[in-house]
Amino acid sequence: MSPYHHGDLRRAILTAALDVIATDGPSALSLRDLARRAGVSHAAPAHHFRDRTGLLTAIAAEGHGLLAEELAGTTDLRDAGARYVRFARQHPAHFQVMFTPNLLHTDDLELTTARALSGAALTDALAPTAPTGDDPHARYARLAVWSLAHGFATLLLGHNLDRLLGDEDPEEVLRELPMFLLPPA
């Protein structure tokens, strides 16, 4: 074991944590176990993450950044919803952690910045069809679209839609959901 000479310990710990979360959930995380997986001393992860909550906060911040990238350049509400589901499918561990505030340092600057970016990307996706400003209808439209995409993605990741979807592409199914909020493209 090489306690202090690791190429990119932060990334190695994040990657190992994402693997654990994807298979066993966030409750299975242990900094000591992650250090062992990375081949470093048990104290080494603390140099990058104060504690387990700090590690989960870093994962959530990274996830929000990835979600903002995924949503950038959406063409309409259907596209935004499909991209949201694609993000959840491609980054299930991030997705699990991002929306569980009791696991996070919610006032962390990196996290609040990344959340603002992903929120702005979702708002931008709604801009062509939703009312603007602080109008309650604009807020409700954003809430409804996010709820639909997030609920669908959560059900999908939990394998609750397997029988209903069969072999259908979940992103295409979401695009076709007959919702008044999702006008034709």
C-alpha positions in Angstrom: 0.0 0.0 0.0 1.3 3.4 -0.9 -0.4 5.8 1.5 0.7 9.1 0.0 1.6 8.5 -3.7 -1.6 8.0 -5.7 -2.0 9.5 -9.2 -5.4 11.1 -8.6 -6.7 9.9 -5.2 -9.7 12.2 -5.3 -11.0 10.7 -8.6 -10.1 7.2 -7.4 -12.2 7.6 -4.2 -15.1 9.2 -6.2 -15.1 6.4 -8.7 -14.9 3.7 -6.0 -17.8 5.4 -4.1 -19.9 5.6 -7.3 -19.4 1.8 -7.8 -20.5 1.1 -4.2 -23.5 3.4 -4.5 -24.6 1.8 -7.8 -24.5 -1.7 -6.3 -25.3 -1.3 -2.6 -26.6 2.3 -2.2 -25.1 5.3 -0.3 -25.6 3.7 3.1 -22.9 1.1 2.2 -20.2 3.8 1.9 -17.2 3.7 4.2 -14.2 5.9 3.7 -12.0 3.2 5.2 -13.3 0.7 2.7 -12.8 3.2 -0.2 -9.3 3.8 1.0 -8.6 0.1 0.9 -10.1 -0.2 -2.6 -7.8 2.7 -3.7 -4.8 1.1 -2.1 -4.1 4.0 0.2 -4.0 4.5 4.0 -7.4 4.7 5.8 -6.7 8.4 6.6 -5.9 9.4 3.0 -9.5 10.1 1.8 -9.9 12.7 4.6 -7.3 14.9 2.7 -10.0 15.3 -0.1 -13.2 14.8 1.8 -13.7 15.9 5.4 -16.0 13.0 6.0 -18.5 10.6 4.4 -21.0 13.5 4.0 -18.3 15.6 2.2 -17.7 12.7 -0.2 -21.5 12.4 -0.9 -21.7 16.2 -1.4 -18.8 16.0 -3.9 -20.7 13.3 -5.8 -23.9 15.3 -5.8 -22.1 18.4 -7.0 -20.4 16.4 -9.8 -23.9 14.9 -10.7 -25.5 18.4 -11.0 -22.7 19.5 -13.3 -23.1 16.4 -15.5 -26.9 17.0 -15.5 -26.4 20.6 -16.6 -24.2 19.4 -19.4 -26.8 16.8 -20.4 -29.6 19.4 -20.5 -27.6 22.0 -22.4 -29.0 22.7 -25.8 -32.3 20.9 -25.4 -34.7 21.6 -28.2 -38.0 21.3 -26.3 -39.7 19.9 -23.3 -39.8 16.3 -24.6 -36.1 16.5 -25.4 -35.3 17.9 -21.9 -37.3 15.0 -20.3 -35.6 12.4 -22.4 -32.2 13.8 -21.6 -33.0 13.9 -17.9 -33.9 10.2 -18.0 -30.8 9.5 -20.1 -28.7 11.2 -17.4 -30.3 9.1 -14.6 -29.7 5.9 -16.6 -26.1 6.7 -17.3 -25.3 8.1 -13.8 -27.5 6.1 -11.4 -25.2 6.6 -8.4 -25.1 10.3 -8.9 -28.8 10.4 -9.4 -29.4 8.6 -6.1 -27.3 11.0 -4.1 -28.2 14.3 -5.8 -31.7 14.5 -4.5 -31.2 13.2 -0.9 -30.4 16.3 1.1 -30.0 14.5 4.4 -26.9 12.9 2.9 -25.3 16.2 2.0 -23.7 19.4 3.2 -26.5 21.4 1.5 -24.7 24.7 2.0 -21.5 23.6 0.3 -20.5 26.2 -2.3 -19.5 23.6 -5.0 -22.9 21.9 -4.5 -25.0 25.1 -4.5 -23.2 26.3 -7.6 -23.7 23.0 -9.5 -27.4 22.9 -8.4 -27.9 26.4 -9.8 -26.4 25.3 -13.1 -28.6 22.3 -13.5 -31.6 24.3 -12.4 -30.8 27.0 -14.9 -30.5 24.3 -17.6 -33.9 22.9 -16.8 -35.4 26.5 -16.7 -33.8 27.2 -20.1 -35.3 24.0 -21.5 -38.8 25.3 -20.5 -38.2 28.9 -21.7 -39.7 28.5 -25.2 -43.0 27.1 -24.0 -43.5 28.1 -20.4 -44.6 31.5 -19.1 -41.7 33.7 -18.0 -40.7 35.3 -14.7 -42.0 34.6 -11.3 -45.5 34.0 -12.6 -47.0 31.0 -10.7 -47.7 29.3 -14.0 -44.0 29.4 -14.9 -43.0 27.9 -11.6 -45.8 25.2 -11.8 -44.8 24.3 -15.4 -41.1 23.8 -14.3 -42.3 21.8 -11.3 -44.6 19.6 -13.4 -42.0 18.9 -16.0 -39.3 18.1 -13.5 -41.7 16.0 -11.4 -42.7 14.0 -14.5 -39.1 13.3 -15.7 -37.7 12.7 -12.1 -40.6 10.4 -11.2 -40.2 8.5 -14.4 -36.4 8.2 -13.9 -36.8 7.1 -10.3 -39.3 4.4 -11.2 -37.1 3.3 -14.1 -34.0 3.0 -11.9 -36.0 1.0 -9.3 -37.1 -1.4 -12.0 -40.7 -0.6 -11.4 -41.4 0.0 -15.0 -39.7 -3.1 -16.4 -43.0 -4.9 -17.2 -44.8 -1.8 -18.5 -41.9 -0.8 -20.8 -40.8 -4.2 -22.0 -38.2 -3.6 -24.7 -39.3 0.0 -25.4 -36.7 2.7 -25.1 -37.5 4.6 -21.9 -36.4 7.9 -23.4 -38.7 7.5 -26.3 -41.6 6.4 -24.0 -41.1 9.6 -22.0 -41.2 11.7 -25.2 -44.5 10.1 -26.1 -46.3 10.4 -22.7 -49.6 12.1 -23.4 -49.2 15.1 -21.1 -50.6 18.5 -21.8 -47.3 19.9 -20.5 -45.4 18.2 -23.4 -46.7 19.8 -26.6 -45.7 18.2 -29.9 -42.1 18.9 -30.9 
